[in-house]
Amino acid sequence: MLDFDDALARLLAGANAVGETEEVPTFAAAGRILAQRLRSGVDVPPLDNTSMDGYALRCADVPAAGAQLVVAQRIVAGSVGHVLAPGTAARIFTGAPLPAGADAVVMQELCAVDGDRVTVNHVPRDGEWIRRRGEDIAAGSEVLAAGTRLSAAHVGVAASAGAARLAVYRRLRVALFSTGDELAMPGEALKPGGIYNSNRYTLRALLEGLGCVVADLGIVPDSRDATRAALREAAAGNDLILTSGGVSVGEEDHVKPAVEAEGALDLWKIAIKPGKPLAFGRVGAAAFIGLPGNPVSSFVTFLMLVRPYILKAQGATAVTPRAQLLRADFSCPGDPRREFLRARVNAEGGLELFANQSAGVLTSCTWADGLVDNPSRHAVARGDQVRFLPFSELL
């Protein structure tokens, strides 16, 4: 069987990034992949300003606690004061520009006001409670690199740099379908031997969470001709075809021969658990990935293999999740295959496993916080440090 790392490397080698870009409002850019680096057109903050409500003053005027100064001006955010004369203070509010001549701010809680005079009960330090011009972002500096997958914080930084629009790669177009005569949709009556199609919902949500445009072709009957027709339809105008089920070598597994008839296919047996069968190839101009049908296998192989592929194809530079080293509050004997175990962090900061690690128990994925990435043939004893991939890195 193919090693997991080798399988991932092969997938990423075949992930051709979309070349087309578009400009979108910064408001609509979260989740997209930045196509061009962003430089700031302004200093952030644009002027020295106060980070605290209080009194702007000259340190030299307060050699000891209890010094009294005349309050000569009042400065609010959005206004600009005048030069601060020696022996005076300015009443100032958070975010307001510092008046010329001032070199510190004393918070209001350390001052006492009587009419137009303020008693300063604190000896200020030079620069106290002052945010310097450009201390966050300097004008002309790069604030976001090309290939960044834009989070809420990224679009906030773009806005603070003055960017109303951002150049991003276009969304990946993905055709999705499931195979299996046993599948029914929620709301339909189940026939004998039938099951509800959870993979269609799971995979569509995962794709949309990665910013893909999904063409959902539904459930395809277990027929070679029907599968070939669905593949031709899926290949028209899409970058990727994603399926679940039918990629093994049984008599009713029609995806493999259908893809081979319409294009080219590699069928891999990957040494992972859950998972194992995964198909990768092309149909026309579209790439093809076929996932196993068991719901947890489909979910895990998507997160560990398809997600990095899609991120790279959409132009992202960071495609692999960051692991944490956490204490195992469980033991397991290990497996010949590399295991991705559903686990969650307990109140003591250790990891506990879901009791049933079967590939058919999808509730394990709602119970868990993430996956323990356990090497093949590696037994885990309580207290060992293990690699943990939180779902926050994968979803």
Protein Blocks (a to p, Z undefined) as FASTA:
>chain_A
ZZfklmmmmmmmmmccdfbdcdddfklmgoiacfbdcddfbdcdfbdcdfbdcddddfkl
mmbghiacddfbdcdehiacddddehiacdddehiacdehiabdcdfklcccehjaccdf
bdcdehiaiacehklpcghiafbdghiacdfklmmmmmmnopabdcdddddddddddedj
kbccehiacdehiacdfklmmmmmmmmmnopacddebjadddfklmmmmmmmmmnopabd
cdeehiambfklmklmmmmmmmccddddddbdeehjacdddehjbccddddfblklmmmm
mmmmmmmmmmmmnopablbdcddddddfbdcebjfbdcdddddddfkopacddfblcfkl
mklmmmpgbdcdddehiacdehiacddddfklmZZ
